[in-house]
Amino acid sequence: MKKHLIDLNDFSPTQWNEIIALAERIMDNPHIYEGSCRGKIMGTLFYEPSTRTQMSFQSAMLRLGGGIIGFDNPTASSISKGESLKDTTKIVSSYSDIIVMRHPTEGAVKAAALTSDCPIINAGDGGHLHPTQTLTDMLTLQKEKRRLSNLKVGICGDLINGRTVHSLVKALSCYENNSFVFISTDELQMPEYITAPLENWCKKSAIDDAVADLDVLYMTRIQKERFASDAEYERQASRYVLDMPKLKRAKPDMIVMHPLPRLNEIAPEVDGDPRAVYFKQANYGMYVRMSLILIMLNYDTMKPPVLLKGRVYDGIKCKNAKCIVHFEDYLPNSFIDNAGVLTCEYCESGN
Ligand code: NCD
């Protein structure tokens, strides 16, 4: 049986540390790992645009000696003929040893995993999660700060729709003594399912109010594609811009991270500052994905992956209109009862 990576918490912090440690070893001696995936095939199913995630996965597999199949334009595949996520996954998983999937709908990769015959990696499901970006971010912290604990992390921008920061907070909160400062407008705050389990966090509405004592400032793009209208997006766009006057207030060893692509939330003048690590961060992503592919292809367990742990409640369907259950109607509407609140098992929304 093979394990999937839908949410980073599908793996334990010990396993995250193993993935990061192997990525560091690969960076130090890449030639040792050339050919370690010879004969293996990775299917990349990208239902949503991507540059870094898709190409770093592809480059990772090619550097390991494996092959790649897949699409990044679903309109050029049978999806344009109306094929379900279930059928596409079933077929591609029979051609592949591992699948990497990005999808615009929350919970879609978990839904796909229900029918996948090979391990599947979530490369971003709508505004929900992005676990491999978080592995990238963790390797960046390890390389640039030499630690994953005792960090004060400011996260700025579109915190409601930014899937990278959801996975990041979930993971970093598992390490000792990390605290978070969430910098956003009232409309774009962190969702409740992320903040509810957190102990050490606060909200701010300006970068200037937070920047002076941060160890990390993680900037994010306002996610235009997740807004209901252009007018709503325009109201939120360009509200936060990190420029040199703001960066001057930060500690000399603070680092600036960004999953990219950047719009105008980091002024280009910041790129030359040694604290700006976002281009290095993108490069670390390739090594962490090499490590992840190697570990997942070699991970065997006797236990079948249990994806749905709750149950179907008569007549109840997830209220989140962006959840995959509204697009693929064969899916069981499965919920976990969290002290009387029914949590959707695909998108984690409370119902
Ligand atoms: C992010 C994503 O796709 O969620 N990019 C990435 O994977 N590096 C961030 C974004 O699109 O803003």
Residues whose N, C-alpha, C, O or C-beta is under 5 A from the ligand:
A	BS01	NCD	R52 T53 G124 H130 T164 R221 P259 L260 P261
